[in-house]
Amino acid sequence: MRVLAALVGLAAALMFAAVPASAQPSRIAVSDPAQYVNPFVGTKPGGPDFGHGGGAGNTFPGSVAPFGMMQWSPDTVLHQHGGYHYDDNRIKGFSLTHLSGPGCSDFGNIPFMPTLGSSPVSNYTFSHANESASPGYYSVGFTNGLRTELTTTTRSGMARFTYPAGQQASLSVDAAKAFNAASGTITIGSNTMSGYTDSGGFCGAGNRYRLFFHAVFDTPFATSGVAGADGKVDKSRKSISGKSGVLQQRKGAETRKGPAVTSDITPLAASAFVSFNATTVTARVGISFVSLEGAQANLNSEQGSRSFDEVRTSTRNAWNTLLGRIDVSGGTDTQLRTLYTSLYHSLIHPNVFSDVSGQYMGFDRQVHSVSGGRAQYANFSGWDVYRSQVALIALIAPSQAADIAQSAINQAVYGGYYDRWTVANGGTGVMNGDPLPIIVSTMHAFGATNFAAADGLRRMVAGVNDIRERPGWLQFNQYGYVPTGLPDVWGSASTTLEYTSADFAISQLAARLGDSATAENFLRRAQNWRSIFESGSKYIQPRNADTSFPPFSPTQENEFVEGNGGQYAWMVPYNHRGLFDAMGGNGPVVSRLDSFFTELNAGPTKNKAYLGNEPTLNTPWAYAYAGAPYKTQDVVRRALTTLFTPLPEGIVGNDDLGQMSSWAVWAALGMYPQAPGRAELVLASPQFPSITISRGNGRTITINAPNASDSAKYVQSLRVNGQSSNRAWLPQSFVANGGTLDFTLGTSPNTSWASAPGDAPPSFDVGPATPRSGGIVGLANKCVDAEPAQTTNGAPIRLWDCNGSPAQQWSFASDGTVRALGRCMDVASSGRNNGTKVHLWDCNGTGAQQWWPRPNGALVNPPSSKCLDVPNSNSANGTQLQIYDCNGTGAQTWRLP
């Protein structure tokens, strides 16, 4: 009960928090934000099925506490991956565990099904007119008059079954049913049931978990027995073990299953079947992933003797505590419902996984314990949530975020590496990239620092050489990219970009921890996107191991993950400046973005935005880096108001454990955490006239925008802590310290605000902030010289007597290039072999033009890992330079400006 009690205590603390005078709302702020939450949002397809988990949010409407271990929710016969399809009027049971918004199915364990009569049923029908849901509560009345009400604490739940008079009141509880293949055992007492279930298999992966449960009823059983697959009740037996089959066939761990299907409605596998001499029956249920004793202790600790309504009220209060961390004034009913429903969905996962005792099951299948007052968390939709959901948690709940970050590290401690997508106490390997290091680094950046960050960093660095964590790691480390054709890699180009984002986040965590060598190394690695940037097409493209580029189209999905080449072209969120310069500058970039956003959810077959899925979520904010933040303001608001609505069909793609919903929250706030592993916020415009963000650590962010509306979305001016600002972003210090933003908004764009190059959000590259120029002196005190007589590409770069001419004046630029005579030092054909010549070439943003000055005087080309070298130490004038294995000789020692 520690977590729930802590949330209630935080609510009381917030009630008495001081609010600056400038932050006072124009009307009474929302006192019960839970009233605006509609848990049915996302349970019905809201967009086309593009083959990435369907066009629905895949959420569930049942009861869950914030980050709760138990999610007690109805399961319809027509199955979506959250367990519930709004268009089906048949419920087959109320299972104890769910995932909100996944693209594959897991959990759905131990369904309870109240029935009328003396035998089990497969399902009952209902009408939405007799159904309701709110944070911490769910209720449905079946057509036959039977009503089920559910509420939960963090690790337990209560059900209240109301049976029509004159009917036999019965109930089945199946310990061997889940959304995937399961087995289990159940034992019946006089008014109790207990047992466990084993299941797993998310997206066809091999993850397995065991869930224990203990149920206590307020009414003794009038009759009791067990039933297996044949559905016949045997009243002579009080225990049963059994197993059930898989819900549906999977396509494997490299993709997410598509639309809803009719699920297995075989009623039982290993079920208790009991009846009552009562019309109202209350069941109290505790669960644990550790032991039966843990389930009992969780139940007793979190519920005690409280009534159903007391538990329901307490959990609603806990939700109001967290939802109230974002307190708004003004706005329409639709805006409020969209905001608070999105925030609600953002705070369901990850889930508390440790018992009230602190015990939890580790990835090594051994029991471990967290220290007092902390919790272990599980269910990391890594590939999805690293983009903005974890930053939102850290923004408003840094204490919980620190435990979540430590939990990710604990998974690596006991599993041996950071898995990409984890369920309960196992990794699944689903999706691609290396997202958990980004999650840990981002939460640390947002101030959730109370965890073993140094240990986490050490394991991140080790993980880049672990094929379980990074398929294709060897080639990525050798070439600077993941080449095509590797059998264990899904989407070589996407995987390269995912690894560079992870490397950037690692570099930032290392810098905050004072490890400058690791920070510099991984910042260099983060620029490996340049190794797959093709300077002719100006797209990021798949690349072969021999450095050649295969035929490419921006609409191709091959070598990309749940998107296409045009959509992944923008996925360098930490260095848009470098990317945009490589693309030709702000003008061409803005034109490309304008075309891109002529559709907002086009799917993966067009070179348009696909905001119903994760890979393009950062793109609306990219305009701010190209001098056109007013276009960010427009696209963000259009996406928020057209792709997110407070209706069952209000999410156009999988919510992915809160990621899509978190994007909507950030959009309503008018800010976004663009760079992984950092806490700057790129600005759009706020949707509400007044917003107060209470961070949960005593810091407050106040946003005033008196004229805000869906049409008044354009920033005319901004004051930050009372000072006029022309910057389209907020520094990390603002997030850390809090402060006040005063927006003046209008219905027409102000094209000059924040349009100057110095107003753009920061990009993070590898060269000096202020370029430095001068001669590069090496062997025999001779200088690196660009052949001045050859003015076309390919002019040799050679050794020559130092003469101070422009051909020997080299500028070390902020993008990691070395320039003379208006062109860049370039490795011919991006070669990696010893002896590859170095020449002058038009600057094009590719990895062949990256150079890393090392303390020993070497000048390294990172993609090839080779050094600028004088062939055979030949100091004669005109000797063309090459790259060669770094060896520390005088032929590779340079004095730099």
Secondary structure, DSSP 8 states (H G I E B T S, - for coil): -HHHHHHHHHHHHHHT----GGG--SS---S-GGGG--TTTTSS--S---SSS-SS-----SEE-TT-S-EEEEEESEE-TTS--TT--EEEEEES---SS-SS-----S-EEEEESSS--S-EEEEEEEEEEETTEEEEEETTS-EEEEEE-SSEEEEEEE--TTS-EEEEEETT--SS-EEEEEEE-SSEEEEEEEEE-GGG---EEEEEEEEEESS--SEEEEE-TT--EETT-SEEEEEE--SS----TTS---S-EE------SSEEEEEES-SEEEEEEEEESS-HHHHHHHHHHHHTT--HHHHHHHHHHHHHHHHTTEEEES--HHHHHHHHHHHHHHTS-SEE-S-TTSEEE-TTSSEEE--TT---EE-EEHHHHTTTHHHHHHHH-HHHHHHHHHHHHHHHHHHSS--SEEETTEE---SSS-HHHHHHHHHHHTT---S-HHHHHHHHHHHTT-TTTSTTHHHHHHHSS--TT-TT-S-HHHHHHHHHHHHHHHHHHHHHTT-HHHHHHHHHHHGGGGGGEETTTTEE----TTS------TT--TTSSSS-HHHHTT--TT-HHHHHHHHT-HHHHHHHHHHHTT-SB--TTSSS-BTTSGGGTTGGGGGGGGT-HHHHHHHHHHHHHHHB-SSTT-BSS--TTTHHHHHHHHHHHTEE--STT---EEE---SSSEEEEE-SSS-EEEEE-TT-SSS--EEEEEEETTEEE--SEE-HHHHHH-EEEEEEEESS--TTTT-SGGGS-----SS-SS-EEE--B-GGG-EEEE-TT--STT-BEEEE-----GGG-EEE-TTS-EEETTEEEEEGGG--STT-BEEEE-----GGG--EE-TTS-EEETTTTEEEE-GGG--STT-B-EEEE----GGG--B--
